[in-house]
Amino acid sequence: MVEKTFPKTKVWTTTTPYFEIRNIHFYVNKCGFKIVKLSNLSDKFNDIEELEWFFDFEKIMNN
């Protein structure tokens, strides 16, 4: 529904915690995203020293 609402979007991106296995399955197997990076909060925000890991996803649209 979101993709139909914004048909001119070329690339969709999202992020989810690595321990959320159901989210990973949903984005990859149901929505067609690809995992493009494994990162942690300190990669995204320089002032955070936590090591909470996340997967970054990307979906390139065939417009």
PDBQT receptor file of N, H, CA, C and O in Angstrom, charges set to zero:
ATOM      1  N   MET A   1       0.813  -1.180   0.000  1.00  0.00    +0.000 N 
ATOM      2  CA  MET A   1       0.000   0.000   0.000  1.00  0.00    +0.000 C 
ATOM      3  C   MET A   1       0.871   1.266   0.000  1.00  0.00    +0.000 C 
ATOM      4  O   MET A   1       0.560   2.236  -0.690  1.00  0.00    +0.000 OA
ATOM      5  N   VAL A   2       1.953   1.249   0.770  1.00  0.00    +0.000 N 
ATOM      6  H   VAL A   2       2.206   0.461   1.331  1.00  0.00    +0.000 HD
ATOM      7  CA  VAL A   2       2.832   2.421   0.828  1.00  0.00    +0.000 C 
ATOM      8  C   VAL A   2       3.508   2.636  -0.528  1.00  0.00    +0.000 C 
ATOM      9  O   VAL A   2       3.630   3.768  -0.997  1.00  0.00    +0.000 OA
ATOM     10  N   GLU A   3       3.945   1.542  -1.150  1.00  0.00    +0.000 N 
ATOM     11  H   GLU A   3       3.846   0.622  -0.770  1.00  0.00    +0.000 HD
ATOM     12  CA  GLU A   3       4.604   1.662  -2.450  1.00  0.00    +0.000 C 
ATOM     13  C   GLU A   3       3.652   2.223  -3.503  1.00  0.00    +0.000 C 
ATOM     14  O   GLU A   3       4.072   2.994  -4.366  1.00  0.00    +0.000 OA
ATOM     15  N   LYS A   4       2.392   1.850  -3.443  1.00  0.00    +0.000 N 
ATOM     16  H   LYS A   4       2.050   1.224  -2.742  1.00  0.00    +0.000 HD
ATOM     17  CA  LYS A   4       1.405   2.381  -4.391  1.00  0.00    +0.000 C 
ATOM     18  C   LYS A   4       1.110   3.850  -4.118  1.00  0.00    +0.000 C 
ATOM     19  O   LYS A   4       0.817   4.609  -5.042  1.00  0.00    +0.000 OA
ATOM     20  N   THR A   5       1.187   4.249  -2.854  1.00  0.00    +0.000 N 
ATOM     21  H   THR A   5       1.425   3.632  -2.104  1.00  0.00    +0.000 HD
ATOM     22  CA  THR A   5       0.942   5.642  -2.479  1.00  0.00    +0.000 C 
ATOM     23  C   THR A   5       2.060   6.549  -2.973  1.00  0.00    +0.000 C 
ATOM     24  O   THR A   5       1.819   7.714  -3.288  1.00  0.00    +0.000 OA
ATOM     25  N   PHE A   6       3.287   6.024  -3.042  1.00  0.00    +0.000 N 
ATOM     26  H   PHE A   6       3.482   5.077  -2.786  1.00  0.00    +0.000 HD
ATOM     27  CA  PHE A   6       4.456   6.800  -3.469  1.00  0.00    +0.000 C 
ATOM     28  C   PHE A   6       5.143   6.095  -4.641  1.00  0.00    +0.000 C 
ATOM     29  O   PHE A   6       6.250   5.581  -4.482  1.00  0.00    +0.000 OA
ATOM     30  N   PRO A   7       4.510   6.061  -5.806  1.00  0.00    +0.000 N 
ATOM     31  CA  PRO A   7       5.035   5.288  -6.934  1.00  0.00    +0.000 C 
ATOM     32  C   PRO A   7       6.325   5.832  -7.538  1.00  0.00    +0.000 C 
ATOM     33  O   PRO A   7       7.001   5.106  -8.268  1.00  0.00    +0.000 OA
ATOM     34  N   LYS A   8       6.685   7.063  -7.266  1.00  0.00    +0.000 N 
ATOM     35  H   LYS A   8       6.136   7.652  -6.673  1.00  0.00    +0.000 HD
ATOM     36  CA  LYS A   8       7.901   7.636  -7.842  1.00  0.00    +0.000 C 
ATOM     37  C   LYS A   8       9.147   7.353  -6.996  1.00  0.00    +0.000 C 
ATOM     38  O   LYS A   8      10.256   7.721  -7.383  1.00  0.00    +0.000 OA
ATOM     39  N   THR A   9       8.967   6.705  -5.853  1.00  0.00    +0.000 N 
ATOM     40  H   THR A   9       8.066   6.406  -5.539  1.00  0.00    +0.000 HD
ATOM     41  CA  THR A   9      10.109   6.377  -4.990  1.00  0.00    +0.000 C 
ATOM     42  C   THR A   9      10.980   5.353  -5.689  1.00  0.00    +0.000 C 
ATOM     43  O   THR A   9      10.489   4.312  -6.126  1.00  0.00    +0.000 OA
ATOM     44  N   LYS A  10      12.267   5.637  -5.799  1.00  0.00    +0.000 N 
ATOM     45  H   LYS A  10      12.666   6.483  -5.444  1.00  0.00    +0.000 HD
ATOM     46  CA  LYS A  10      13.210   4.745  -6.483  1.00  0.00    +0.000 C 
ATOM     47  C   LYS A  10      13.812   3.710  -5.539  1.00  0.00    +0.000 C 
ATOM     48  O   LYS A  10      13.994   2.552  -5.916  1.00  0.00    +0.000 OA
ATOM     49  N   VAL A  11      14.126   4.134  -4.290  1.00  0.00    +0.000 N 
ATOM     50  H   VAL A  11      13.978   5.074  -3.984  1.00  0.00    +0.000 HD
ATOM     51  CA  VAL A  11      14.771   3.247  -3.322  1.00  0.00    +0.000 C 
ATOM     52  C   VAL A  11      14.108   3.411  -1.962  1.00  0.00    +0.000 C 
ATOM     53  O   VAL A  11      13.951   4.526  -1.464  1.00  0.00    +0.000 OA
ATOM     54  N   TRP A  12      13.722   2.286  -1.368  1.00  0.00    +0.000 N 
ATOM     55  H   TRP A  12      13.849   1.380  -1.772  1.00  0.00    +0.000 HD
ATOM     56  CA  TRP A  12      13.189   2.268  -0.010  1.00  0.00    +0.000 C 
ATOM     57  C   TRP A  12      14.276   1.744   0.916  1.00  0.00    +0.000 C 
ATOM     58  O   TRP A  12      14.996   0.811   0.558  1.00  0.00    +0.000 OA
ATOM     59  N   THR A  13      14.404   2.330   2.098  1.00  0.00    +0.000 N 
ATOM     60  H   THR A  13      13.819   3.088   2.389  1.00  0.00    +0.000 HD
ATOM     61  CA  THR A  13      15.369   1.847   3.082  1.00  0.00    +0.000 C 
ATOM     62  C   THR A  13      14.692   1.742   4.443  1.00  0.00    +0.000 C 
ATOM     63  O   THR A  13      13.750   2.475   4.745  1.00  0.00    +0.000 OA
ATOM     64  N   THR A  14      15.186   0.827   5.246  1.00  0.00    +0.000 N 
ATOM     65  H   THR A  14      15.951   0.232   5.001  1.00  0.00    +0.000 HD
ATOM     66  CA  THR A  14      14.708   0.672   6.613  1.00  0.00    +0.000 C 
ATOM     67  C   THR A  14      15.788  -0.011   7.436  1.00  0.00    +0.000 C 
ATOM     68  O   THR A  14      16.769  -0.522   6.897  1.00  0.00    +0.000 OA
ATOM     69  N   THR A  15      15.595  -0.012   8.738  1.00  0.00    +0.000 N 
ATOM     70  H   THR A  15      14.798   0.403   9.177  1.00  0.00    +0.000 HD
ATOM     71  CA  THR A  15      16.552  -0.597   9.672  1.00  0.00    +0.000 C 
ATOM     72  C   THR A  15      15.787  -1.364  10.741  1.00  0.00    +0.000 C 
ATOM     73  O   THR A  15      14.707  -0.945  11.156  1.00  0.00    +0.000 OA
ATOM     74  N   THR A  16      16.343  -2.483  11.187  1.00  0.00    +0.000 N 
ATOM     75  H   THR A  16      17.221  -2.823  10.850  1.00  0.00    +0.000 HD
ATOM     76  CA  THR A  16      15.733  -3.249  12.272  1.00  0.00    +0.000 C 
ATOM     77  C   THR A  16      16.821  -3.884  13.125  1.00  0.00    +0.000 C 
ATOM     78  O   THR A  16      17.893  -4.206  12.610  1.00  0.00    +0.000 OA
ATOM     79  N   PRO A  17      16.572  -4.069  14.409  1.00  0.00    +0.000 N 
ATOM     80  CA  PRO A  17      17.566  -4.713  15.277  1.00  0.00    +0.000 C 
ATOM     81  C   PRO A  17      17.857  -6.137  14.813  1.00  0.00    +0.000 C 
ATOM     82  O   PRO A  17      16.971  -6.830  14.312  1.00  0.00    +0.000 OA
ATOM     83  N   TYR A  18      19.099  -6.564  14.983  1.00  0.00    +0.000 N 
ATOM     84  H   TYR A  18      19.818  -6.001  15.390  1.00  0.00    +0.000 HD
ATOM     85  CA  TYR A  18      19.507  -7.879  14.484  1.00  0.00    +0.000 C 
ATOM     86  C   TYR A  18      18.777  -9.024  15.188  1.00  0.00    +0.000 C 
ATOM     87  O   TYR A  18      18.608 -10.093  14.600  1.00  0.00    +0.000 OA
ATOM     88  N   PHE A  19      18.347  -8.825  16.420  1.00  0.00    +0.000 N 
ATOM     89  H   PHE A  19      18.485  -7.957  16.898  1.00  0.00    +0.000 HD
ATOM     90  CA  PHE A  19      17.710  -9.904  17.169  1.00  0.00    +0.000 C 
ATOM     91  C   PHE A  19      16.241 -10.084  16.804  1.00  0.00    +0.000 C 
ATOM     92  O   PHE A  19      15.615 -11.043  17.256  1.00  0.00    +0.000 OA
ATOM     93  N   GLU A  20      15.678  -9.193  16.004  1.00  0.00    +0.000 N 
ATOM     94  H   GLU A  20      16.185  -8.414  15.637  1.00  0.00    +0.000 HD
ATOM     95  CA  GLU A  20      14.278  -9.295  15.602  1.00  0.00    +0.000 C 
ATOM     96  C   GLU A  20      14.155 -10.176  14.359  1.00  0.00    +0.000 C 
ATOM     97  O   GLU A  20      13.956  -9.683  13.249  1.00  0.00    +0.000 OA
ATOM     98  N   ILE A  21      14.276 -11.467  14.566  1.00  0.00    +0.000 N 
ATOM     99  H   ILE A  21      14.438 -11.867  15.468  1.00  0.00    +0.000 HD
ATOM    100  CA  ILE A  21      14.284 -12.432  13.457  1.00  0.00    +0.000 C 
ATOM    101  C   ILE A  21      13.021 -12.328  12.606  1.00  0.00    +0.000 C 
ATOM    102  O   ILE A  21      13.093 -12.445  11.382  1.00  0.00    +0.000 OA
ATOM    103  N   ARG A  22      11.872 -12.111  13.230  1.00  0.00    +0.000 N 
ATOM    104  H   ARG A  22      11.813 -12.015  14.224  1.00  0.00    +0.000 HD
ATOM    105  CA  ARG A  22      10.625 -12.004  12.451  1.00  0.00    +0.000 C 
ATOM    106  C   ARG A  22      10.653 -10.794  11.531  1.00  0.00    +0.000 C 
ATOM    107  O   ARG A  22      10.162 -10.865  10.404  1.00  0.00    +0.000 OA
ATOM    108  N   ASN A  23      11.221  -9.680  11.995  1.00  0.00    +0.000 N 
ATOM    109  H   ASN A  23      11.620  -9.622  12.911  1.00  0.00    +0.000 HD
ATOM    110  CA  ASN A  23      11.328  -8.493  11.138  1.00  0.00    +0.000 C 
ATOM    111  C   ASN A  23      12.219  -8.778   9.937  1.00  0.00    +0.000 C 
ATOM    112  O   ASN A  23      11.886  -8.417   8.808  1.00  0.00    +0.000 OA
ATOM    113  N   ILE A  24      13.352  -9.427  10.185  1.00  0.00    +0.000 N 
ATOM    114  H   ILE A  24      13.623  -9.720  11.102  1.00  0.00    +0.000 HD
ATOM    115  CA  ILE A  24      14.292  -9.738   9.104  1.00  0.00    +0.000 C 
ATOM    116  C   ILE A  24      13.595 -10.620   8.066  1.00  0.00    +0.000 C 
ATOM    117  O   ILE A  24      13.677 -10.349   6.868  1.00  0.00    +0.000 OA
ATOM    118  N   HIS A  25      12.922 -11.655   8.513  1.00  0.00    +0.000 N 
ATOM    119  H   HIS A  25      12.855 -11.875   9.486  1.00  0.00    +0.000 HD
ATOM    120  CA  HIS A  25      12.183 -12.546   7.612  1.00  0.00    +0.000 C 
ATOM    121  C   HIS A  25      11.144 -11.756   6.813  1.00  0.00    +0.000 C 
ATOM    122  O   HIS A  25      11.025 -11.935   5.601  1.00  0.00    +0.000 OA
ATOM    123  N   PHE A  26      10.398 -10.889   7.483  1.00  0.00    +0.000 N 
ATOM    124  H   PHE A  26      10.494 -10.744   8.468  1.00  0.00    +0.000 HD
ATOM    125  CA  PHE A  26       9.362 -10.102   6.821  1.00  0.00    +0.000 C 
ATOM    126  C   PHE A  26       9.942  -9.216   5.726  1.00  0.00    +0.000 C 
ATOM    127  O   PHE A  26       9.463  -9.241   4.592  1.00  0.00    +0.000 OA
ATOM    128  N   TYR A  27      10.966  -8.436   6.053  1.00  0.00    +0.000 N 
ATOM    129  H   TYR A  27      11.354  -8.416   6.974  1.00  0.00    +0.000 HD
ATOM    130  CA  TYR A  27      11.525  -7.502   5.076  1.00  0.00    +0.000 C 
ATOM    131  C   TYR A  27      12.174  -8.221   3.899  1.00  0.00    +0.000 C 
ATOM    132  O   TYR A  27      12.012  -7.800   2.753  1.00  0.00    +0.000 OA
ATOM    133  N   VAL A  28      12.905  -9.298   4.167  1.00  0.00    +0.000 N 
ATOM    134  H   VAL A  28      13.037  -9.640   5.097  1.00  0.00    +0.000 HD
ATOM    135  CA  VAL A  28      13.626  -9.988   3.093  1.00  0.00    +0.000 C 
ATOM    136  C   VAL A  28      12.694 -10.886   2.280  1.00  0.00    +0.000 C 
ATOM    137  O   VAL A  28      12.646 -10.788   1.054  1.00  0.00    +0.000 OA
ATOM    138  N   ASN A  29      11.959 -11.753   2.960  1.00  0.00    +0.000 N 
ATOM    139  H   ASN A  29      11.998 -11.832   3.956  1.00  0.00    +0.000 HD
ATOM    140  CA  ASN A  29      11.181 -12.772   2.256  1.00  0.00    +0.000 C 
ATOM    141  C   ASN A  29       9.793 -12.315   1.805  1.00  0.00    +0.000 C 
ATOM    142  O   ASN A  29       9.270 -12.830   0.817  1.00  0.00    +0.000 OA
ATOM    143  N   LYS A  30       9.204 -11.383   2.494  1.00  0.00    +0.000 N 
ATOM    144  H   LYS A  30       9.629 -10.964   3.297  1.00  0.00    +0.000 HD
ATOM    145  CA  LYS A  30       7.852 -10.941   2.142  1.00  0.00    +0.000 C 
ATOM    146  C   LYS A  30       7.833  -9.638   1.350  1.00  0.00    +0.000 C 
ATOM    147  O   LYS A  30       6.994  -9.454   0.468  1.00  0.00    +0.000 OA
ATOM    148  N   CYS A  31       8.772  -8.721   1.670  1.00  0.00    +0.000 N 
ATOM    149  H   CYS A  31       9.453  -8.870   2.387  1.00  0.00    +0.000 HD
ATOM    150  CA  CYS A  31       8.730  -7.387   1.047  1.00  0.00    +0.000 C 
ATOM    151  C   CYS A  31       9.787  -7.189  -0.038  1.00  0.00    +0.000 C 
ATOM    152  O   CYS A  31       9.734  -6.194  -0.761  1.00  0.00    +0.000 OA
ATOM    153  N   GLY A  32      10.738  -8.102  -0.169  1.00  0.00    +0.000 N 
ATOM    154  H   GLY A  32      10.781  -8.910   0.418  1.00  0.00    +0.000 HD
ATOM    155  CA  GLY A  32      11.727  -7.992  -1.231  1.00  0.00    +0.000 C 
ATOM    156  C   GLY A  32      12.923  -7.095  -0.942  1.00  0.00    +0.000 C 
ATOM    157  O   GLY A  32      13.642  -6.713  -1.866  1.00  0.00    +0.000 OA
ATOM    158  N   PHE A  33      13.150  -6.755   0.319  1.00  0.00    +0.000 N 
ATOM    159  H   PHE A  33      12.566  -7.065   1.069  1.00  0.00    +0.000 HD
ATOM    160  CA  PHE A  33      14.333  -5.962   0.679  1.00  0.00    +0.000 C 
ATOM    161  C   PHE A  33      15.565  -6.844   0.680  1.00  0.00    +0.000 C 
ATOM    162  O   PHE A  33      15.464  -8.067   0.784  1.00  0.00    +0.000 OA
ATOM    163  N   LYS A  34      16.725  -6.224   0.564  1.00  0.00    +0.000 N 
ATOM    164  H   LYS A  34      16.807  -5.231   0.480  1.00  0.00    +0.000 HD
ATOM    165  CA  LYS A  34      18.013  -6.913   0.690  1.00  0.00    +0.000 C 
ATOM    166  C   LYS A  34      18.773  -6.278   1.841  1.00  0.00    +0.000 C 
ATOM    167  O   LYS A  34      18.711  -5.067   2.052  1.00  0.00    +0.000 OA
ATOM    168  N   ILE A  35      19.491  -7.112   2.584  1.00  0.00    +0.000 N 
ATOM    169  H   ILE A  35      19.542  -8.096   2.413  1.00  0.00    +0.000 HD
ATOM    170  CA  ILE A  35      20.334  -6.594   3.661  1.00  0.00    +0.000 C 
ATOM    171  C   ILE A  35      21.569  -5.973   3.022  1.00  0.00    +0.000 C 
ATOM    172  O   ILE A  35      22.270  -6.629   2.252  1.00  0.00    +0.000 OA
ATOM    173  N   VAL A  36      21.835  -4.713   3.339  1.00  0.00    +0.000 N 
ATOM    174  H   VAL A  36      21.265  -4.179   3.964  1.00  0.00    +0.000 HD
ATOM    175  CA  VAL A  36      22.978  -4.025   2.741  1.00  0.00    +0.000 C 
ATOM    176  C   VAL A  36      24.079  -3.715   3.753  1.00  0.00    +0.000 C 
ATOM    177  O   VAL A  36      25.205  -3.401   3.367  1.00  0.00    +0.000 OA
ATOM    178  N   LYS A  37      23.753  -3.803   5.067  1.00  0.00    +0.000 N 
ATOM    179  H   LYS A  37      22.838  -4.058   5.380  1.00  0.00    +0.000 HD
ATOM    180  CA  LYS A  37      24.773  -3.463   6.049  1.00  0.00    +0.000 C 
ATOM    181  C   LYS A  37      24.363  -3.964   7.424  1.00  0.00    +0.000 C 
ATOM    182  O   LYS A  37      23.183  -3.974   7.777  1.00  0.00    +0.000 OA
ATOM    183  N   LEU A  38      25.362  -4.379   8.191  1.00  0.00    +0.000 N 
ATOM    184  H   LEU A  38      26.320  -4.370   7.905  1.00  0.00    +0.000 HD
ATOM    185  CA  LEU A  38      25.200  -4.654   9.610  1.00  0.00    +0.000 C 
ATOM    186  C   LEU A  38      25.938  -3.548  10.331  1.00  0.00    +0.000 C 
ATOM    187  O   LEU A  38      27.139  -3.367  10.134  1.00  0.00    +0.000 OA
ATOM    188  N   SER A  39      25.227  -2.804  11.166  1.00  0.00    +0.000 N 
ATOM    189  H   SER A  39      24.250  -2.950  11.326  1.00  0.00    +0.000 HD
ATOM    190  CA  SER A  39      25.858  -1.666  11.835  1.00  0.00    +0.000 C 
ATOM    191  C   SER A  39      25.424  -1.631  13.292  1.00  0.00    +0.000 C 
ATOM    192  O   SER A  39      24.540  -2.378  13.711  1.00  0.00    +0.000 OA
ATOM    193  N   ASN A  40      26.062  -0.746  14.056  1.00  0.00    +0.000 N 
ATOM    194  H   ASN A  40      26.779  -0.139  13.715  1.00  0.00    +0.000 HD
ATOM    195  CA  ASN A  40      25.631  -0.556  15.430  1.00  0.00    +0.000 C 
ATOM    196  C   ASN A  40      25.338   0.915  15.654  1.00  0.00    +0.000 C 
ATOM    197  O   ASN A  40      25.648   1.752  14.806  1.00  0.00    +0.000 OA
ATOM    198  N   LEU A  41      24.749   1.227  16.783  1.00  0.00    +0.000 N 
ATOM    199  H   LEU A  41      24.497   0.547  17.472  1.00  0.00    +0.000 HD
ATOM    200  CA  LEU A  41      24.341   2.607  17.044  1.00  0.00    +0.000 C 
ATOM    201  C   LEU A  41      25.509   3.578  16.991  1.00  0.00    +0.000 C 
ATOM    202  O   LEU A  41      25.340   4.726  16.580  1.00  0.00    +0.000 OA
ATOM    203  N   SER A  42      26.688   3.134  17.400  1.00  0.00    +0.000 N 
ATOM    204  H   SER A  42      26.825   2.201  17.734  1.00  0.00    +0.000 HD
ATOM    205  CA  SER A  42      27.835   4.046  17.375  1.00  0.00    +0.000 C 
ATOM    206  C   SER A  42      28.245   4.395  15.941  1.00  0.00    +0.000 C 
ATOM    207  O   SER A  42      28.883   5.423  15.715  1.00  0.00    +0.000 OA
ATOM    208  N   ASP A  43      27.880   3.539  14.963  1.00  0.00    +0.000 N 
ATOM    209  H   ASP A  43      27.361   2.703  15.147  1.00  0.00    +0.000 HD
ATOM    210  CA  ASP A  43      28.132   3.874  13.554  1.00  0.00    +0.000 C 
ATOM    211  C   ASP A  43      27.214   5.004  13.097  1.00  0.00    +0.000 C 
ATOM    212  O   ASP A  43      27.614   5.846  12.292  1.00  0.00    +0.000 OA
ATOM    213  N   LYS A  44      25.991   5.024  13.608  1.00  0.00    +0.000 N 
ATOM    214  H   LYS A  44      25.666   4.340  14.261  1.00  0.00    +0.000 HD
ATOM    215  CA  LYS A  44      24.995   6.000  13.177  1.00  0.00    +0.000 C 
ATOM    216  C   LYS A  44      25.067   7.309  13.957  1.00  0.00    +0.000 C 
ATOM    217  O   LYS A  44      24.809   8.383  13.414  1.00  0.00    +0.000 OA
ATOM    218  N   PHE A  45      25.420   7.204  15.236  1.00  0.00    +0.000 N 
ATOM    219  H   PHE A  45      25.630   6.331  15.676  1.00  0.00    +0.000 HD
ATOM    220  CA  PHE A  45      25.461   8.378  16.110  1.00  0.00    +0.000 C 
ATOM    221  C   PHE A  45      26.791   8.407  16.841  1.00  0.00    +0.000 C 
ATOM    222  O   PHE A  45      27.067   7.532  17.662  1.00  0.00    +0.000 OA
ATOM    223  N   ASN A  46      27.605   9.388  16.557  1.00  0.00    +0.000 N 
ATOM    224  H   ASN A  46      27.380  10.099  15.890  1.00  0.00    +0.000 HD
ATOM    225  CA  ASN A  46      28.962   9.444  17.097  1.00  0.00    +0.000 C 
ATOM    226  C   ASN A  46      29.026   9.547  18.607  1.00  0.00    +0.000 C 
ATOM    227  O   ASN A  46      30.029   9.148  19.200  1.00  0.00    +0.000 OA
ATOM    228  N   ASP A  47      27.992  10.068  19.252  1.00  0.00    +0.000 N 
ATOM    229  H   ASP A  47      27.177  10.392  18.770  1.00  0.00    +0.000 HD
ATOM    230  CA  ASP A  47      28.042  10.275  20.694  1.00  0.00    +0.000 C 
ATOM    231  C   ASP A  47      27.502   9.083  21.503  1.00  0.00    +0.000 C 
ATOM    232  O   ASP A  47      27.389   9.175  22.726  1.00  0.00    +0.000 OA
ATOM    233  N   ILE A  48      27.171   7.971  20.840  1.00  0.00    +0.000 N 
ATOM    234  H   ILE A  48      27.264   7.896  19.847  1.00  0.00    +0.000 HD
ATOM    235  CA  ILE A  48      26.674   6.779  21.532  1.00  0.00    +0.000 C 
ATOM    236  C   ILE A  48      27.750   5.704  21.492  1.00  0.00    +0.000 C 
ATOM    237  O   ILE A  48      28.327   5.430  20.440  1.00  0.00    +0.000 OA
ATOM    238  N   GLU A  49      28.013   5.103  22.630  1.00  0.00    +0.000 N 
ATOM    239  H   GLU A  49      27.545   5.326  23.485  1.00  0.00    +0.000 HD
ATOM    240  CA  GLU A  49      29.052   4.072  22.692  1.00  0.00    +0.000 C 
ATOM    241  C   GLU A  49      28.480   2.668  22.836  1.00  0.00    +0.000 C 
ATOM    242  O   GLU A  49      29.238   1.718  23.035  1.00  0.00    +0.000 OA
ATOM    243  N   GLU A  50      27.162   2.512  22.740  1.00  0.00    +0.000 N 
ATOM    244  H   GLU A  50      26.546   3.284  22.578  1.00  0.00    +0.000 HD
ATOM    245  CA  GLU A  50      26.538   1.198  22.861  1.00  0.00    +0.000 C 
ATOM    246  C   GLU A  50      26.836   0.349  21.629  1.00  0.00    +0.000 C 
ATOM    247  O   GLU A  50      27.074   0.874  20.542  1.00  0.00    +0.000 OA
ATOM    248  N   LEU A  51      26.820  -0.951  21.811  1.00  0.00    +0.000 N 
ATOM    249  H   LEU A  51      26.626  -1.378  22.695  1.00  0.00    +0.000 HD
ATOM    250  CA  LEU A  51      27.017  -1.862  20.695  1.00  0.00    +0.000 C 
ATOM    251  C   LEU A  51      25.733  -2.649  20.427  1.00  0.00    +0.000 C 
ATOM    252  O   LEU A  51      25.719  -3.878  20.493  1.00  0.00    +0.000 OA
ATOM    253  N   GLU A  52      24.675  -1.931  20.130  1.00  0.00    +0.000 N 
ATOM    254  H   GLU A  52      24.686  -0.932  20.077  1.00  0.00    +0.000 HD
ATOM    255  CA  GLU A  52      23.420  -2.555  19.749  1.00  0.00    +0.000 C 
ATOM    256  C   GLU A  52      23.412  -2.671  18.227  1.00  0.00    +0.000 C 
ATOM    257  O   GLU A  52      23.492  -1.659  17.530  1.00  0.00    +0.000 OA
ATOM    258  N   TRP A  53      23.316  -3.883  17.708  1.00  0.00    +0.000 N 
ATOM    259  H   TRP A  53      23.251  -4.705  18.274  1.00  0.00    +0.000 HD
ATOM    260  CA  TRP A  53      23.472  -4.137  16.286  1.00  0.00    +0.000 C 
ATOM    261  C   TRP A  53      22.151  -4.065  15.529  1.00  0.00    +0.000 C 
ATOM    262  O   TRP A  53      21.095  -4.438  16.040  1.00  0.00    +0.000 OA
ATOM    263  N   PHE A  54      22.244  -3.573  14.292  1.00  0.00    +0.000 N 
ATOM    264  H   PHE A  54      23.102  -3.270  13.877  1.00  0.00    +0.000 HD
ATOM    265  CA  PHE A  54      21.097  -3.390  13.410  1.00  0.00    +0.000 C 
ATOM    266  C   PHE A  54      21.431  -3.847  12.000  1.00  0.00    +0.000 C 
ATOM    267  O   PHE A  54      22.580  -3.768  11.564  1.00  0.00    +0.000 OA
ATOM    268  N   PHE A  55      20.410  -4.327  11.291  1.00  0.00    +0.000 N 
ATOM    269  H   PHE A  55      19.477  -4.391  11.646  1.00  0.00    +0.000 HD
ATOM    270  CA  PHE A  55      20.526  -4.583   9.867  1.00  0.00    +0.000 C 
ATOM    271  C   PHE A  55      19.911  -3.408   9.126  1.00  0.00    +0.000 C 
ATOM    272  O   PHE A  55      18.829  -2.941   9.483  1.00  0.00    +0.000 OA
ATOM    273  N   ASP A  56      20.594  -2.931   8.101  1.00  0.00    +0.000 N 
ATOM    274  H   ASP A  56      21.473  -3.311   7.811  1.00  0.00    +0.000 HD
ATOM    275  CA  ASP A  56      20.059  -1.914   7.202  1.00  0.00    +0.000 C 
ATOM    276  C   ASP A  56      19.596  -2.632   5.933  1.00  0.00    +0.000 C 
ATOM    277  O   ASP A  56      20.329  -3.442   5.365  1.00  0.00    +0.000 OA
ATOM    278  N   PHE A  57      18.382  -2.327   5.500  1.00  0.00    +0.000 N 
ATOM    279  H   PHE A  57      17.787  -1.669   5.961  1.00  0.00    +0.000 HD
ATOM    280  CA  PHE A  57      17.783  -2.952   4.326  1.00  0.00    +0.000 C 
ATOM    281  C   PHE A  57      17.571  -1.914   3.232  1.00  0.00    +0.000 C 
ATOM    282  O   PHE A  57      17.458  -0.715   3.484  1.00  0.00    +0.000 OA
ATOM    283  N   GLU A  58      17.523  -2.430   2.001  1.00  0.00    +0.000 N 
ATOM    284  H   GLU A  58      17.615  -3.404   1.796  1.00  0.00    +0.000 HD
ATOM    285  CA  GLU A  58      17.273  -1.561   0.854  1.00  0.00    +0.000 C 
ATOM    286  C   GLU A  58      16.444  -2.328  -0.166  1.00  0.00    +0.000 C 
ATOM    287  O   GLU A  58      16.631  -3.527  -0.374  1.00  0.00    +0.000 OA
ATOM    288  N   LYS A  59      15.526  -1.608  -0.793  1.00  0.00    +0.000 N 
ATOM    289  H   LYS A  59      15.373  -0.634  -0.623  1.00  0.00    +0.000 HD
ATOM    290  CA  LYS A  59      14.724  -2.185  -1.878  1.00  0.00    +0.000 C 
ATOM    291  C   LYS A  59      14.722  -1.198  -3.028  1.00  0.00    +0.000 C 
ATOM    292  O   LYS A  59      14.245  -0.071  -2.889  1.00  0.00    +0.000 OA
ATOM    293  N   ILE A  60      15.253  -1.618  -4.153  1.00  0.00    +0.000 N 
ATOM    294  H   ILE A  60      15.640  -2.533  -4.266  1.00  0.00    +0.000 HD
ATOM    295  CA  ILE A  60      15.305  -0.774  -5.347  1.00  0.00    +0.000 C 
ATOM    296  C   ILE A  60      14.087  -1.124  -6.205  1.00  0.00    +0.000 C 
ATOM    297  O   ILE A  60      13.859  -2.281  -6.558  1.00  0.00    +0.000 OA
ATOM    298  N   MET A  61      13.328  -0.103  -6.523  1.00  0.00    +0.000 N 
ATOM    299  H   MET A  61      13.514   0.838  -6.237  1.00  0.00    +0.000 HD
ATOM    300  CA  MET A  61      12.086  -0.282  -7.263  1.00  0.00    +0.000 C 
ATOM    301  C   MET A  61      12.363  -0.350  -8.768  1.00  0.00    +0.000 C 
ATOM    302  O   MET A  61      13.272   0.304  -9.279  1.00  0.00    +0.000 OA
ATOM    303  N   ASN A  62      11.580  -1.134  -9.442  1.00  0.00    +0.000 N 
ATOM    304  H   ASN A  62      10.841  -1.665  -9.026  1.00  0.00    +0.000 HD
ATOM    305  CA  ASN A  62      11.680  -1.277 -10.906  1.00  0.00    +0.000 C 
ATOM    306  C   ASN A  62      10.597  -0.427 -11.556  1.00  0.00    +0.000 C 
ATOM    307  O   ASN A  62       9.589  -0.946 -12.038  1.00  0.00    +0.000 OA
ATOM    308  N   ASN A  63      10.817   0.884 -11.564  1.00  0.00    +0.000 N 
ATOM    309  H   ASN A  63      11.635   1.305 -11.173  1.00  0.00    +0.000 HD
ATOM    310  CA  ASN A  63       9.818   1.807 -12.153  1.00  0.00    +0.000 C 
ATOM    311  C   ASN A  63      10.011   1.931 -13.635  1.00  0.00    +0.000 C 
ATOM    312  O   ASN A  63       9.270   2.659 -14.296  1.00  0.00    +0.000 OA
TER     313      ASN A  63
